[in-house]
Amino acid sequence: MRVLLDENLDHRLRRSFDRSVEVRTVAEQGWKGKRNGELLELASREFDTFITGDQNLEYQQNVARYNLGIIVLVAQSNRLADMQPLIPRVCELLPTLRPGTVVRVAATTPPEVPETHNRGASGRS
């Protein structure tokens, strides 16, 4: 499985992937600054999946025409600490991702813990 990380993602994300996944960055490929259409065309020749933080990509490009699955990471920010928790889910999706499709992987908010009341502190005797 060959994966390309977009330039808007921290290159250190690659360390979070399973060893079975070959991860390269746009910068490593020498494609930094390429427009999305050209970048997707290049990526579809060499990679199985393109991972980005660009939430508008699927609305700006006809992704169905590329022989490439696309994963959009949705988090509070593009910082490593916000994106890293999404990678285990990405790794689960990679084997089933089909070319020409876009999947969004979003951070889930932890369930709220119900408030507990200490009945022994009610002040009653």
Backbone hydrogen bonds, N-H to C=O, Kabsch-Sander energy under -0.5 kcal/mol:
donor,donor_aa,acceptor,acceptor_aa,energy
3,V,1,M,-0.5
3,V,22,E,-3.2
4,L,49,T,-2.5
5,L,24,R,-3.0
6,D,51,I,-2.8
9,L,6,D,-1.6
10,D,78,N,-0.5
13,L,10,D,-2.1
14,R,11,H,-1.5
15,R,12,R,-1.4
16,S,13,L,-2.3
17,F,14,R,-1.2
21,V,18,D,-1.8
22,E,1,M,-2.8
22,E,20,S,-0.5
23,V,21,V,-0.7
24,R,3,V,-2.5
26,V,5,L,-1.9
29,Q,25,T,-1.6
30,G,26,V,-0.5
30,G,27,A,-1.3
31,W,26,V,-2.5
34,K,31,W,-1.9
39,L,35,R,-3.0
40,L,36,N,-2.9
41,E,37,G,-1.9
42,L,38,E,-2.5
43,A,39,L,-2.8
44,S,40,L,-2.3
45,R,41,E,-0.6
45,R,42,L,-1.1
46,E,42,L,-0.7
46,E,43,A,-1.0
47,F,43,A,-2.9
48,D,2,R,-2.4
49,T,2,R,-1.7
50,F,69,G,-2.7
51,I,4,L,-2.9
52,T,71,I,-2.5
55,Q,53,G,-1.0
57,L,54,D,-1.1
59,Y,56,N,-1.5
60,Q,56,N,-1.3
60,Q,57,L,-0.7
61,Q,57,L,-1.8
63,V,61,Q,-1.5
65,R,62,N,-1.7
66,Y,63,V,-1.6
68,L,66,Y,-2.0
69,G,48,D,-2.6
70,I,101,T,-2.6
71,I,50,F,-2.6
72,V,103,V,-2.7
73,L,52,T,-3.2
73,L,71,I,-0.6
74,V,105,V,-3.0
75,A,73,L,-0.6
82,D,79,R,-0.9
83,M,79,R,-2.0
84,Q,80,L,-3.0
86,L,83,M,-2.0
87,I,83,M,-0.5
87,I,84,Q,-1.4
90,V,86,L,-1.9
91,C,87,I,-2.8
92,E,88,P,-1.5
93,L,89,R,-1.7
94,L,90,V,-2.0
96,T,93,L,-1.6
97,L,93,L,-1.2
97,L,94,L,-0.7
100,G,68,L,-2.3
101,T,98,R,-1.4
103,V,70,I,-2.5
105,V,72,V,-2.8
106,A,104,R,-0.6
107,A,74,V,-1.9
119,R,117,H,-1.2
121,A,118,N,-1.4
122,S,119,R,-1.2
